Amino acid sequence: MTKDELRAELERQEQRYKEVYGGEVTTYAAQPEPERKPWRKRASLLDQAFAQEIQKIEKDLKGEEP
């Protein structure tokens, strides 16, 4: 089914609804998709301790190089 055929079918259904039920049809614009934010893992206590140890080691290595 093409878009034009679909539009025609929806218009026929709208007209039938208005004639048979005497109802009013309200059309709405399509809502945009919500933005998905990237999932981020929180650092656990072990991850934080590991990062601190890495920083400490890097600091020590920089102090020994000169």
Summary of the structure (lengths in Angstrom):
residues: 66
radius of gyration: 31.4
end to end distance: 74.1
largest distance: 90.0
contacts: 86
relative contact order: 0.06
helix: 59%
strand: 0%
